[in-house]
Amino acid sequence: MRRQLLDILACPVCKHHPLTLEVFEENEEVIAGKLTCPSCGNVYAIKDGIPDMVPPGR
């Protein structure tokens, strides 16, 4: 995932923007990490460079 994507990503549950990024692995892009919504607390994993923005419970 490119860091510039943070400029457009919003929480799919509460629509809060921006999300907080925590990086576990990075080269030119974020390979593994998580996005956290500071408003509702939902966490979205980043695996193999792809953010999983499916709301929890779906």
ChimeraX commands (.cxc) that place a marker at each C-alpha (Angstrom):
marker #1 position 0.00,0.00,0.00 radius 0.5
marker #1 position 1.34,3.41,-0.84 radius 0.5
marker #1 position 1.36,5.91,2.02 radius 0.5
marker #1 position -0.40,8.44,-0.23 radius 0.5
marker #1 position -3.49,6.20,-0.01 radius 0.5
marker #1 position -3.96,7.48,3.55 radius 0.5
marker #1 position -5.06,10.79,2.03 radius 0.5
marker #1 position -8.23,9.17,0.64 radius 0.5
marker #1 position -8.97,6.22,2.94 radius 0.5
marker #1 position -11.78,6.57,5.50 radius 0.5
marker #1 position -13.29,4.14,7.97 radius 0.5
marker #1 position -16.08,2.20,6.20 radius 0.5
marker #1 position -18.08,2.06,9.45 radius 0.5
marker #1 position -18.10,5.66,10.72 radius 0.5
marker #1 position -16.52,7.44,7.70 radius 0.5
marker #1 position -13.82,9.02,9.90 radius 0.5
marker #1 position -10.78,10.36,8.08 radius 0.5
marker #1 position -7.79,10.10,8.48 radius 0.5
marker #1 position -6.95,6.65,9.77 radius 0.5
marker #1 position -3.88,5.91,11.90 radius 0.5
marker #1 position -1.21,3.78,10.24 radius 0.5
marker #1 position 1.05,1.33,12.07 radius 0.5
marker #1 position 3.69,-0.28,9.85 radius 0.5
marker #1 position 5.07,-3.78,10.53 radius 0.5
marker #1 position 6.95,-4.24,7.23 radius 0.5
marker #1 position 7.82,-1.70,4.57 radius 0.5
marker #1 position 10.06,-1.32,1.54 radius 0.5
marker #1 position 8.95,1.23,-1.07 radius 0.5
marker #1 position 5.37,0.59,0.06 radius 0.5
marker #1 position 3.70,-0.68,3.24 radius 0.5
marker #1 position 3.72,-4.48,3.01 radius 0.5
marker #1 position 2.23,-5.32,6.41 radius 0.5
marker #1 position 0.60,-3.24,9.09 radius 0.5
marker #1 position -2.72,-2.00,10.30 radius 0.5
marker #1 position -5.01,0.97,9.93 radius 0.5
marker #1 position -6.93,2.08,13.01 radius 0.5
marker #1 position -9.90,4.41,13.16 radius 0.5
marker #1 position -9.35,6.86,16.03 radius 0.5
marker #1 position -13.10,7.57,16.14 radius 0.5
marker #1 position -14.69,4.11,16.47 radius 0.5
marker #1 position -11.58,1.99,17.17 radius 0.5
marker #1 position -12.00,-0.48,14.29 radius 0.5
marker #1 position -8.76,-2.01,13.01 radius 0.5
marker #1 position -8.07,-2.95,9.38 radius 0.5
marker #1 position -5.14,-5.20,8.52 radius 0.5
marker #1 position -2.69,-4.57,5.70 radius 0.5
marker #1 position -1.43,-7.86,4.27 radius 0.5
marker #1 position 0.80,-8.26,1.22 radius 0.5
marker #1 position 0.43,-4.53,0.58 radius 0.5
marker #1 position -3.39,-4.63,0.45 radius 0.5
marker #1 position -5.55,-2.94,3.09 radius 0.5
marker #1 position -8.54,-5.07,4.11 radius 0.5
marker #1 position -11.21,-2.42,4.50 radius 0.5
marker #1 position -14.12,-4.84,5.01 radius 0.5
marker #1 position -16.04,-3.78,8.13 radius 0.5
marker #1 position -15.61,-6.11,11.12 radius 0.5
marker #1 position -18.22,-8.86,11.35 radius 0.5
marker #1 position -18.76,-9.16,7.59 radius 0.5
marker link #1:1,2 radius 0.2
marker link #1:2,3 radius 0.2
marker link #1:3,4 radius 0.2
marker link #1:4,5 radius 0.2
marker link #1:5,6 radius 0.2
marker link #1:6,7 radius 0.2
marker link #1:7,8 radius 0.2
marker link #1:8,9 radius 0.2
marker link #1:9,10 radius 0.2
marker link #1:10,11 radius 0.2
marker link #1:11,12 radius 0.2
marker link #1:12,13 radius 0.2
marker link #1:13,14 radius 0.2
marker link #1:14,15 radius 0.2
marker link #1:15,16 radius 0.2
marker link #1:16,17 radius 0.2
marker link #1:17,18 radius 0.2
marker link #1:18,19 radius 0.2
marker link #1:19,20 radius 0.2
marker link #1:20,21 radius 0.2
marker link #1:21,22 radius 0.2
marker link #1:22,23 radius 0.2
marker link #1:23,24 radius 0.2
marker link #1:24,25 radius 0.2
marker link #1:25,26 radius 0.2
marker link #1:26,27 radius 0.2
marker link #1:27,28 radius 0.2
marker link #1:28,29 radius 0.2
marker link #1:29,30 radius 0.2
marker link #1:30,31 radius 0.2
marker link #1:31,32 radius 0.2
marker link #1:32,33 radius 0.2
marker link #1:33,34 radius 0.2
marker link #1:34,35 radius 0.2
marker link #1:35,36 radius 0.2
marker link #1:36,37 radius 0.2
marker link #1:37,38 radius 0.2
marker link #1:38,39 radius 0.2
marker link #1:39,40 radius 0.2
marker link #1:40,41 radius 0.2
marker link #1:41,42 radius 0.2
marker link #1:42,43 radius 0.2
marker link #1:43,44 radius 0.2
marker link #1:44,45 radius 0.2
marker link #1:45,46 radius 0.2
marker link #1:46,47 radius 0.2
marker link #1:47,48 radius 0.2
marker link #1:48,49 radius 0.2
marker link #1:49,50 radius 0.2
marker link #1:50,51 radius 0.2
marker link #1:51,52 radius 0.2
marker link #1:52,53 radius 0.2
marker link #1:53,54 radius 0.2
marker link #1:54,55 radius 0.2
marker link #1:55,56 radius 0.2
marker link #1:56,57 radius 0.2
marker link #1:57,58 radius 0.2
view
